[in-house]
Amino acid sequence: MINYFTALLTTILFIIDREKTVRGLKIGFKKIRKNLPVFLNMIILVAFSLYFVSDDLILRFLGEGSGAAGVALAGGLGSIAFMPGFVAFPLAGILLEKGVSYTVIAAFTTTLMMVGIVTYPVEKDFFGLKITVIRNTLSLIMAIIVSIVIGLFYGELFI
Amino acid sequence: MKKHLKDYWLFIIFVLFTAAGFIIELNIAQGVFNNFYSFFLTMVKFVPAVFILIGLFEVWVDKETIEKHLGEESGFLSYLWAIILASTTVGGLYVAFPVAAALYKKGASPRIIFSYIGTAAICRIPMTLFEASYVGVSFTAIRWMVSIPLVIISSILMEKMLDENDLESISESI
């Protein structure tokens, strides 16, 4: 869909201002070429992550985990795993049915979304090492806070 | 050319090892290669379009517009823009990074681009729909209510933690 949108937009802009649009397209193609190696590196990391941190492995490990150790394990797996939402959430649904706590589910899905080990090559290329490390560290802390609040809400944790 | 080749070192090693793995019939080589191939195809379907759009954005959108709405002087509304833009972002963080870098170069403030990246991680609409239907609407609602303010606070914190030099490393990677 995004390809149709891009094609349509390019056509419209081309009619409005030919020179400007060609300049934009050139910048775009240059960026594709320049970013190809970084994205290839990311795809390689994803390929390994998918192989080693498979759905089965997550089901097996998180299925038994509970308490602080379960949350830590879930956060660790979420940080190194790579999964699109349409795979991750059905998986989370299965985990829930198996009796895994919402706290652990939250730790897993939130780190999965926010902390990216496999996207490291891309993030470092655009933002540098320091920003990448700070952002991922803060994200990990935020994920833990989110999972604690979720735990309190569902009555799984007590203060 | 030599410089270009250096950028591909990991890819070259990967290809060599995978080829070797295929020759000695290692399961892992086959598995990892299949993952690589299928994810590569997924990426090819939409990532080039993202970069074309960024290229057009750089030429067509005025710096003043971005500065006014997302820059240092922009108010509370700028966070709303960041969240709206984030929730409609396709793919994942790997798309948000180049978009954020392009916004920064056009004058968006650091706290806004970090808010954008953070909310692109947690608020993308298709993903949220999956979450709400499989894990529960209240789960999603609490997660949003807790994590969006946290992302904004941490973005402001990050802006304060970083100095000119760190921000200089934000590149558009042309």
Interface residues (C-beta under 8 A of the other chain):
Chain A: I2 N3 F5 T6 L9 T10 L13 K20 T21 R23 G24 L25 K26 I27 G28 F29 K30 K31 I32 K34 N35 P37 V38 F39 L40 N41 M42 I43 I44 V46 A47 F48 L50 Y51 P84 G85 F86 A88 F89 P90 A92 G93 L96 Y102 I105 A106 T109 T110 M113 M114 G116 T119 V122 E123 D125 F126 F127 G128 L129 K130 I131 I134 R135 L138 S139 M142 I145 V146 V149 I150 F153
Chain B: D7 Y8 L10 F11 F14 I28 G31 V32 F33 N35 F36 F39 F40 M43 K45 F46 V47 P48 A49 V50 F51 I52 L53 I54 G55 L56 F57 E58 V59 W60 V90 G92 L93 Y94 F97 P98 A100 A101 F114 I117 G118 A121 I122 R124 P126 M127 T128 F130 E131 S133 Y134 V135 S138 F139 I142 R143 V146 S147 L150 V151 S154 L157 M158 M161 L162 D166 S169 I170 S171 E172 S173 I174
